[in-house]
Amino acid sequence: MAALVAAGVQPWQRTGFEALLSWDELGYYLYLPAAFIYHDLRDLAFVPDLLRTYQPTGYFYQAIKLDTGSWAMAYTLGLSVLQAPFFALGHAVALLFHYPADGLSAPYQAAMWASGVVYTALGLSALSRFLRVWFSPGIVWAVVGVLLLGTNLLTYSLFNNALTHCYLFALYAGLLLGTQQWHAHGRRRHLLLVLLCLGMMIAIRPTEAVAALIPLLWGLHSGAAQRAKWALVQAQIGWILVFGVLSLLPWMLQMTYWRWATGHWLFNPYAHMGLGFDWLSPHFYEVLFSARKGWLLYTPVAVLLLLGLVLLVTRRAGRPVRWPLLAYWFINFYLISSWSVWWYGGSLGQRALVQSYAPLAFGLGLLLTWAAQHRVRRLVVGAVAVGGILLNLSFTAQYYNLSLLTDGSEPRQYREYLLNPVGDFIPAGQRAAPHVWRAEAIAARVPLVGDSLRPAGTDGLAMGQGGVEYAANQQFEARALQAKHISRLRVGFDVRPGQTDSYTVPGLQAVMEVRTERTHIRKWANAPAYRVLATTPAGQWQHFEQDLALPRTLKPTDTIKLYLWCPGAMSATVRNFRVDGLELK
């Protein structure tokens, strides 16, 4: 699967806000170029140049500026420890083949993608070995297939895999395998695996300390098991202490960095961002059922995972792992649901639950074994699994092709995703540019709007700071566009960036809203002009153009609104705004 994605999709080739190393991914990764290329972990003086060149984030929140004027990274360094060997490989390739050795050019992006693939493969291997202790090979294959194809693990292992989730998934699988093997055989290498996996999890995301419940509660299901575990702990208490100290090395490195950067051994960057936990009002319903990020809506096979938890309680085969897995799941779900930003930013479904699929795999194995024993059960569970896989593949394609709104979806938009399973994108062979159709693929081009946007005495309209936030508001009736067989709108304009904070990316964009006759939004799409502003010096004009797809299920009574938007402290001047309707061959 990785080979197919590498040959046909090449996720590392994306640029700007859609690059592999962008937004949160950049925050986890930034330690590596800062330490090994620029030797600047305190001032981060190299960051403005990277922002201008690659535009990986709308604004620089990946580090916190302290009162002293220096910076402290906003993300923990555990993930960069795992990525370091691949970073070294990417750096070597950049030097050998004369790419910019700056930490964000194509070799580094490709190396980080390969890193996510390798760790996911290691995790699937460890998970399979763990499951083979209890289940037949056919059930193990089915469990792995459902998890990989039917959940957002697919997205976060093969596409957006520079985030923490596929790495944590692999560490959870290693933790499960090591825990089972150590309790069964008492070998020190398995104890080391348990503690190293646990230590790396905490260094990546401190809340993953909840995973310690798995080895702690393992082997307490009977009096004999408890006595055997206590005897094992007594026999290897020295090694437990030694390996425990080794497992804390990444966290000790993190604390040392905080002490050096901030003067304190502990540092909570989220407090500086105004983020935290809503302990008394967890968002259980939203996490499970909301159209914005509901787990059961965007990952329907999660129903099977939850049913597997029920079988952990009711089936005798689940007794050895019942309490460690149930205790982990309910406390972890409470932690995830209590986070104030419970939707976890732009993502496909509930990305914070991806790493939990490894512990949930045992319950899924119980469910599939139970279903295999009866024809009707096989049909029902198989239908749910196949339907969930098809929906997940559809959501994955729409998410990757930017047809699915990554944050803020409402029920009516979720229905649109279901009705339009292919999504809207430009096939590689039809592109004149990444976001524009080739002239040979266009049957007709109909001029719709032409506006100079030049107030008297000016050479363009000032937007953003010192100007207006919204401009060029246009409205089209769907029936008029359908009568001309228009399925795409091409929006273009000239733009000149203004002076801006060196840590802020100009955010000018054209926005298209498709609204029903009741003014409900069915689709929201944007054409980000920051793609061309990234390398445009202040004061220099640049032309921007992008094609925006109308929904395949567009109704004659719908209304299409199109406008320019320049939010916040960003500034730009625009002129020569033009909209054309495209009929494709």
Secondary structure, 3 states (H helix, E strand, C coil): CHHHHHHHCCHHHCCHHHCCCCHHHHHHHCHHHHHHCCCCCCCCCCHHHHHHHHCCCCECCCEEECCCCCEEECCCCHHHHHHHHHHHHHHHHHHHCCCCCCCCCHHHHHHHHHHHHHHHHHHHHHHHHHHHCCCCHHHHHHHHHHHHHHCCHHHHHHCCCCCCHHHHHHHHHHHHHHHHHHHHHCCHHHHHHHHHHHHHHHHHCHHHHHHHHHHHHCCCCCHHHHHHHHHHHHHCHHHHHHHHHHHCHHHHHHHHHHHHHHCCCCCCHHHHHCCCECCCCCCHHHHHHCCCCCHHHHCCCHHHHHHHHHHHHHCHHHHHHHHHHHHHHHHHHHHHHHECCCCCCCCCCCHHHHHHHHHHHHHHHHHHHHHHCCHHHHHHHHHHHHHHHHHHHHHHHHHHCCCCCCCCCCHHHHHHHHHCCCCCCCCHHHEEECCEECHHHEEEEEEEEEECCCCCCCCCEEEECCCECEEEEEEEEHHHHHHCCCCEEEEEEEEEECCCCCCECCCCEEEEEEECCCCCEEEEEEEECHHHHCCCCCCCCEEEEEEEECCCCCCCCCEEEEEEECCCCCEEEEEEEEEEEEEEC
